[in-house]
Amino acid sequence: MEMICVLFLSLVPAYSRGQGVYGKRLDGSTLVLSCLLLPWGCCVRWTKTAGSASDKFQETSVLNETLRIEKIQRLQGGRYYCKAENGVGVPAIKSIRVDVQYLDEPVLTVHQTISDVRGSFYQEKTVFLRCTVNSNPPARFIWKRGAETLSHSQDNGVDIYEPLYTQDVPRQDAASISLSVPLTETCSVLGAGTAVWYQLYTFLPQESVLPSHSQLSYFVPGFHQSLFISLLVPPTISVPKGQSTITVREGSRAELQCEVRGKPKPPIIWSRVDKETPMPSGTMTVETYDGKLHLESVSREMSGTYKCQTARYNGFNIRPREAMVQLNVQFPPVVEPAFQDVRQGMGRSVTLRCTMLKGSPMKVATSVWRFNGTLLAQPPAEQQDYSELKVDSVSRETSGSYECSISNDVGVSACLFQVSAKAYSPEFYYDTPNPTLSQKQSKNYSYILQWTQKEPDAVDPILKYRLEVRQLAQRNIIQTFIPVQKMEKGLLLEHILLNLKVPQSYEVRLTPITSFGAGDMAARIIRYMEPINYPSPTDNTCRFEDEKICGFVQDKMDNFDWTRQNALTQNPKRTVNTGPPTDISGTPEGYYMFIEASRPRVTGDKARLISPLYNITAKYYCVSFYYHMYGKHIGSLNLLVRVRNKRAIDTQVWSLSGNRGNMWQQAHVPINPPGPFQIIFEGVRGTSYEGDIAIDDVTLKKGDCPRKPIGPNKAVALPGSGVPAQHGPCLCGPLTFFLYVLLR
């Protein structure tokens, strides 16, 4: 015969404190639920809705299965299900709802508000008392003044609004009352009821002051506590009378003050009105509790408007109160010019002006002029921010040092003027790179001295130059005068120094002479150098196999250097997709020159490789070389020619930019230099690191470059060079070397 399970569910009261109602337990009690089974042999399983109550439940076949929960918590309330089955028929299920009761300790909060009523004659001062509690079932609040219960119908001035109900579990109930005068209040919270808002309005004169403290007590069954509370008063802030503008001298101490009122008294936050300017401490804000901002050793940069405002204030949802204080830091004047060299022709007038650029106060209080240290009898009339003095006629008697001392009642600063009619110094220019041997005496040498004149039109015309030559380590001076017909700005003058002893060095002094007299002198040292025998270009090719790299040198004025390497010496971690794998020969032992575009190189950096100085033995020359320009960030490769004559002139004759593929290509560039020359390879770094450039097999030979096109990237001949143009995309310099005409 089949035996179907039958369930009987019972609640066994077993809790630690208090009395429970069927189906309910106080928070912290013990819950015992039992399922009685008929017949035996059924399997029982407990479950719960609205929560994970199965953490302590398990399937079992024990008869009279009992579910026991020690110290039940409020979140363990809900409906519990007992399910029994033995595999025959439909399982038997019984359920019961368990409602956990609890009551937490009430929490009381207090704050006060003030608002104007009837203009400014009255103020409404309201104290809000709010009592909140977590409970189940909902708490009922009763407010009392002393032993007297407060209600809307019995207490004059009490206003009762609609009751506020809360239905959630767990729940928080609230009751609030507002009183104009704080007295001893009692908040009672009972185990059942609703939350009710009370509000009492009483108008007091503006001068009335509320008591600072009030004793308040509240109680619930099982709890009782009394405490003292402080009434909250909204903050106000102001600047004391006469303290809105503070004026101090630089280097002294300053104190800015703002008065704040409120209960409790909030701290003050100081900041600059200019939000981008930090406080003197370096931070953007400074907090003080007495409303005073102390500044030690103030500087002129501290001048400006400072803002004081109340910090965020608990209990009031109001904007911060703020006020402003102006700080004026007085400091001595800053004048211009600090020094000025004034040159003027004889008999002409000069006006000297000393201007105050900065200062506090920004006004000239006094100004005193001195000439060569002597106080001038009648200083000129004072101006607002400058002082002037006019020298009617520049002469030897009026030339000298003029000083203007300006005061603004805080300090003194001075302008210094040096007035004269003497000429500025000459400026030595390019000299021949090597001395010229005298044909009469092989033990002597000569030197070409070249110079220009600084600002020749500033004073009277230069009549002549005084030249003084002295052999180093001797005192004897040979003095001569060099006459000048007309001196213009930028005009190059030269004088040949003869009979200089080999290998002695000499000091040379050059002084311009005007109608005023001697001007400023310039000096330099001339040292003997052995003459250089310029090599003649040959048809030999430089393959950079030797460490001397055929006499090429790195330019000391560029940004970085060319590097000599081969496939065996190159960096194994070098950048891929740029630079040649080997030299033009394709062997790993072959060397080439290249520029490395990786860090620390930046866009536009230049590396220059300069050849030896060649003497000219033909009219035309051809520069041939191989280049490798592979990478997406390739910059430029330029070829320049530097001609040595009276001065060095660099001219770009060929240029190529951008990625040209992973291959060596050849260029032929015709040149026709008029004098001793050098060739310069200039590598320019591109926009990023994949921009290595290399050169190899450089040849300089006499005659024209090949006339037939050799490749798509070959240089074309220079216009006017006598070499027919080669058509192709390579850019070549349009300049030619007719420098004899330019330099004559």
Secondary structure, 3 states (H helix, E strand, C coil): CCCCCEEEEEEEECCCCCCCCCCEEECCCCEEEEEEEECCCCEEEEEECCCCHHHHCCCECCCCCEEEECCCCHHHCEEEEEEEECCCCCCEEEEEEEEEEEECCCEEEEEEEEEEECCCCEEEEEEEEEEEEEEECCCEEEEEECCEECCCCCCCCEEECCCECCCCCCEEEEEEEEECCCCCEEEEEECCCCECEEEECCEEECCCCCCCEEEEEEEECCEEEEEEEECCEEEEEECCCCCCEEEEECCCCEEEECEEEEECCCCEEEEECCCCCCCCCCCCCEEECCCEEEECCCCHHHCEEEEEEECCCCCCCCCCCEEEEEEEEEEEEEEECCEEEEECCCCCCEEEEEEEEEEECCCCCEEEEEECCEECCCCCCCCCCEEEEEECCCCCCCCEEEEEEEECCCCEEEEEEEEECCCCCEEECCCCCCCEECCCCCCEEEEEEEEEECCHHHCCCCCEEEEEEEECCCCCEEEEEEECCCCCCCCCEEEEEEEEECCCCEEEEEEEEECCEECCCEEEEECCCCCCCCCCCCCCEECCCCCCHHHCEECCCCCECCEEECCCCCCCCCCCCCCCCCCCCCCCCCCEEEECCCCCCCCCCEEEEECCCECCCCCCEEEEEEEEECCCCCCEEEEEEEEECCCEEEEEEEEEECCCCCCCEEEEEEECCCCCEEEEEEEECCCCCCCCEEEEEEEEEECCCCCCCCCCCCCCCCCCCCCCCCCCCCEECCCCCCHHHHHC
